[in-house]
Amino acid sequence: MTDCRVARRVARPIAAVFDLIADIESYPRFMPGWREARTLERAEGRQVVWQSVSLVGTRVGFVSTAAIDRPHRLDIRSDEAPFRVFRLLWTLHDIGAAETVVRAEMTVAFRTHALDRVAARLLPGVLARTVDAFARQAAQHGVSSR
C-alpha cells in the first residue's frame, strides 16, 4: 500500500476552493492521468462516479464513491479492480476569510504486488502533479495559490 500527502495554501475562500475540487467530472480537463469521469448517481452528501485513469501506460476504468462534506472534505474511494484500495481525500481548512489550506492524501493498494511496487515509486509524484494541476486550474478561475 502506498500513502502520500500534499498540502497547499490557496488565497481564496474555502467554499470557492471546495467547489473546484468537488467538480469531479471536470478532472479529465486538467488532472494528469484522469481520462474520463461521469456521474452515475448523486444524492445529498454522496456522488458515485465512473472514472477512467491512465496507470503505468494502461487505461483503467472503475467506479468510485465520493462522500461530500461541503466545504471541508471530499473523500473519494474505490475497491474495484485493479485496486484493493483507492482513496483520494481532500480536506480544506479556512485560515481567514480569503485563504484556505488544501490537503490531498492518496492511499492506493493494487491487487497485484507488481503494481504495488510501481505505485510506491510513482504515486508521490502523481499526487504532487495532481495538486499542481489543481493549483493551475484554480489560478485560471481567479483562485491564486502559493
C-alpha positions as CSV (number, residue, x, y, z in Angstrom):
1,M,0.0,0.0,0.0
2,T,1.3,3.5,-0.9
3,D,0.3,6.6,1.1
4,C,1.3,10.2,0.1
5,R,0.2,13.7,1.0
6,V,0.5,17.2,-0.4
7,A,-0.7,20.5,1.2
8,R,-1.0,23.9,-0.3
9,R,-2.3,27.3,0.8
10,V,-4.8,28.9,-1.6
11,A,-5.7,32.6,-1.5
12,R,-9.4,32.1,-1.9
13,P,-12.4,31.4,0.4
14,I,-13.0,27.8,1.4
15,A,-16.3,27.5,-0.4
16,A,-14.9,28.5,-3.8
17,V,-11.9,26.2,-3.5
18,F,-14.1,23.3,-2.4
19,D,-16.4,23.8,-5.5
20,L,-13.4,23.5,-7.8
21,I,-12.3,20.3,-6.1
22,A,-15.8,18.8,-5.9
23,D,-16.4,19.1,-9.6
24,I,-15.1,15.6,-10.2
25,E,-16.4,15.4,-13.8
26,S,-14.1,18.2,-14.7
27,Y,-10.9,16.3,-13.6
28,P,-10.1,14.9,-17.1
29,R,-9.8,18.5,-18.4
30,F,-6.9,19.3,-16.1
31,M,-5.8,16.5,-13.8
32,P,-2.9,14.3,-15.1
33,G,-3.9,10.7,-15.7
34,W,-7.7,11.3,-15.5
35,R,-9.2,10.4,-18.9
36,E,-13.0,10.4,-18.1
37,A,-15.3,11.0,-15.2
38,R,-19.1,10.6,-15.4
39,T,-21.6,10.9,-12.5
40,L,-23.7,7.8,-12.2
41,E,-25.6,8.8,-9.1
42,R,-25.9,11.9,-7.0
43,A,-27.6,12.2,-3.6
44,E,-27.2,14.5,-0.6
45,G,-23.6,14.2,0.6
46,R,-22.7,11.4,-1.9
47,Q,-21.7,11.1,-5.5
48,V,-21.0,7.9,-7.5
49,V,-18.6,8.4,-10.4
50,W,-17.3,6.2,-13.2
51,Q,-13.7,7.2,-13.8
52,S,-11.1,6.2,-16.3
53,V,-7.4,6.9,-15.5
54,S,-4.1,6.1,-17.0
55,L,-1.9,3.9,-14.8
56,V,1.6,3.0,-15.9
57,G,0.6,3.3,-19.5
58,T,-2.7,1.3,-19.1
59,R,-6.1,2.8,-19.1
60,V,-8.3,1.6,-16.2
61,G,-12.0,2.3,-15.6
62,F,-13.6,2.0,-12.2
63,V,-16.4,3.2,-10.1
64,S,-15.8,5.4,-7.1
65,T,-17.9,6.9,-4.4
66,A,-17.3,10.4,-3.1
67,A,-18.5,11.4,0.4
68,I,-19.1,15.1,0.3
69,D,-18.9,17.3,3.4
70,R,-19.0,20.8,1.9
71,P,-16.9,22.8,2.3
72,H,-14.4,20.8,4.4
73,R,-13.9,17.4,3.0
74,L,-14.2,15.3,-0.2
75,D,-13.4,11.6,0.3
76,I,-13.2,9.6,-3.0
77,R,-12.9,5.8,-2.6
78,S,-13.0,2.6,-4.6
79,D,-12.2,-1.0,-4.1
80,E,-12.8,-2.1,-7.7
81,A,-10.2,-3.9,-9.7
82,P,-7.3,-3.2,-10.2
83,F,-7.5,-1.6,-6.7
84,R,-7.8,-3.3,-3.4
85,V,-7.9,0.3,-2.0
86,F,-8.1,3.6,-3.8
87,R,-8.6,6.8,-1.7
88,L,-8.2,10.4,-2.6
89,L,-9.0,12.5,0.4
90,W,-9.3,16.3,0.0
91,T,-9.5,18.3,3.3
92,L,-9.9,22.1,3.5
93,H,-9.4,24.4,6.4
94,D,-10.0,28.1,6.3
95,I,-7.3,30.3,7.7
96,G,-9.0,33.6,7.2
97,A,-11.9,34.9,5.2
98,A,-10.0,34.5,1.9
99,E,-7.4,31.9,2.4
100,T,-7.7,28.1,2.6
101,V,-5.3,25.2,3.3
102,V,-5.9,22.3,1.0
103,R,-4.6,18.9,1.8
104,A,-4.7,16.0,-0.6
105,E,-4.0,12.5,0.7
106,M,-3.8,9.5,-1.6
107,T,-3.8,5.8,-0.5
108,V,-3.6,3.1,-3.1
109,A,-3.2,-0.6,-2.9
110,F,-3.4,-2.7,-6.0
111,R,-4.5,-6.4,-6.3
112,T,-1.0,-7.3,-7.6
113,H,2.3,-6.9,-5.8
114,A,4.0,-5.8,-9.1
115,L,1.6,-2.8,-9.4
116,D,2.1,-2.0,-5.7
117,R,5.8,-1.8,-6.2
118,V,5.4,0.5,-9.2
119,A,2.9,2.6,-7.3
120,A,5.3,3.1,-4.4
121,R,7.7,4.7,-6.8
122,L,5.3,6.8,-8.8
123,L,2.3,7.8,-6.7
124,P,4.0,10.6,-4.7
125,G,4.9,12.3,-7.9
126,V,1.5,11.7,-9.3
127,L,-0.2,13.3,-6.3
128,A,2.2,16.3,-6.5
129,R,1.4,16.8,-10.2
130,T,-2.4,16.4,-9.4
131,V,-2.2,19.2,-6.8
132,D,-0.1,21.3,-9.1
133,A,-2.7,20.9,-11.8
134,F,-5.4,21.8,-9.4
135,A,-3.4,25.0,-8.5
136,R,-3.1,25.9,-12.2
137,Q,-6.9,25.3,-12.6
138,A,-7.6,27.4,-9.6
139,A,-5.4,30.2,-11.0
140,Q,-7.3,30.1,-14.3
141,H,-10.6,30.6,-12.4
142,G,-9.3,33.6,-10.4
143,V,-8.1,31.4,-7.5
144,S,-4.5,32.0,-6.6
145,S,-2.3,29.5,-4.7
146,R,1.0,29.6,-3.1
